[in-house]
Amino acid sequence: MSHSSPTLSAVQTRTDSWRELRPWHTNAGLLLLGLGMIAYTRQLVSEYDHYTIGFSGCSAAHLILYIGAVFIFLLKPSNVDRFTFPILLAVAIACRLVVLFPDPELSSDVYRYAWDGVVQHAHISPYRYVPGSPALAFLRAPNYDLFNNMNRRDYAHTIYPPVAQILFYLITWISPSVTFMKMAMVLFEGLTLIGLIHFLRHLGFRREWTLLYAWFPMLIWEIGSSGHLDSAVMAFLVFALLSRYRRQPVLTGLFLGLAVLTKFYPLVLFPALYQRGDWKMPATMAALAAFTYSLYLSAGRLVFGFLGGYVQEEGIGNGTRYFLLEFAQHRRGLHHLSNTAYTLFAGLILLALTIWAWRVASSPQSSRPPQSLAPTPPAAFLAPALGLGLALMLLFSPHYPWYVAWLVPFLILMPSLTLFTYIGGLFYLCTTSIAVGSGPKQYLLNQILYSAVAIAFIIELALRRLPQTRAFFLRLPSSRSL
């Protein structure tokens, strides 16, 4: 016993020392890491013109700093004061201001957003003509920067649904510039942050948990720098989730409909947000779709834009897009597995998750009215919602990181090592030299990504079951207490 006492004493001393940490220690650590994130955001902008450490070097540094900040917060989430959230918010805003004004270099989609708005202000449907059409030649000179930097300008009609087009019209009504379009997308991030703060308050958690969203590096790159429309999708989606928690079916249908009619893929969340026996939510979505599409019906079938061409261009029609299909075809005896078989497999996966979502929606617990400090049953729909969203992305295997940006809010509402590995891994790998979109290099990228996700999933399952680490997961917002 005499030999073990010093060891126990040392452990107790270290524990007491950790408990004596004050909020200013947390603030100081977050501030130092935040300054590092701002510095590497400035480095990202400099990489546009002059190679130093490359985009992969910047993304790796951003992820490391982000993980460090999350680690500091998760170890002792109660160790905060009134200065912590302003520090988080100031760093998040500073990083986005750094990338807001330089021209986007990683994607040119934002030029099409502004162009579609300009076309509408000329009283022409954005679905009717490709940008390179002679009918739009009179718009090129006053908007040369937009036209000159657009992708697919000579053969692709716009692909964006009607709510997206309404947003483009309203934003360009104020200013038809790429900088203002990017600013609008950053402001949508602000709405997302507000929605998350309200949701956390209902669940009984501190607003500082929004660190997991506000500092996420991919959002700084893909929203702040590239101005992707997915920012609006995130805002609408968060308010749809919040409305579902509050049991407000009309608002749930309205916000989910706005998300779907901005980019189609949030439609997969319908089974999770639907409350059995309630007709108001689907009716609201249907009415919104009918109204917004009616505004552009003068274009006829062209109202669906480049959707069909995109399906072929991205390999969705023939199955070359799907990593899991290609992976199966590399296995002995499965070389001739068809895209139809894979589509059936994906449909069965989503059907199983849909049944799970409907069972959760029809359970007695899920019908209880939400209370500000109640346990999680009123928010039980979040688990199938995340399952449906993550399954769709894994089955779809997008080649661009901003396609999974809409899943980032789930990191705050249902923190998951698996989800973080998928989003963060895709973000980093897409900044490396193997991110070519197709071929052996892209297959290697997906092999690395999906292997990491599988390992993270196994680790997370183990950690949530082991008595030694189970207490750590009780600190997360998805738990019953904090």
BELTALIN-V454603 format. One record per helix or strand of 2 or more residues. SS is the DSSP state (2 for helix, 1 for strand). FROM is the first residue (numbers start at 1). TO is the last residue. If there is no record, write none. Layout:
ss=(SS,SS)
from=(FROM,FROM)
to=(TO,TO)
//
This chain:
ss=(2,2,2,2,2,2,2,2,2,2,2,2,2,2,2,2,2,2,2,2,2,2,2,2,2,2,2)
from=(2,23,54,84,109,134,141,162,178,207,217,230,249,264,280,297,307,323,339,365,376,381,401,409,417,439,467)
to=(19,47,75,100,121,139,148,174,203,214,225,245,260,273,294,304,313,329,362,367,379,396,407,413,429,465,473)
//
